[in-house]
Structures are given as structure tokens and as C-alpha cells.
């Protein structure tokens, strides 16, 4: 019975769980920032390509 209490105490004192959660939250935030940046760059690039296409297409 004492080893059960010792294992629970060790588990509660251990900082591996919270550290893993912190890393997961940081990773999620980094992914959100990257996706937002990619979307912004993609939209800007699409607008530029549209401008070039319209400039190269002869007007009727």
C-alpha cells in the first residue's frame, strides 16, 4: 500500500505532464501563426498574379 502512495506522490510531484502540455500549447500557437502568415502571403501573391494576368490580357 505504501508503494501505491509513493507512486501517486511521485506522479503528482513530477513536472513532465505540465511541461508536455505547455509544449503542446506553444506548438498550437506556432501552427496558428504560421497558417495565418501563409494565408496572408497566398492572398497577396494571388492578387499579384491576377494583376499581371489582367495587364497581359488585351482589352476588348
Beta strands, then each sheet from edge to edge (+ up, - down):
end
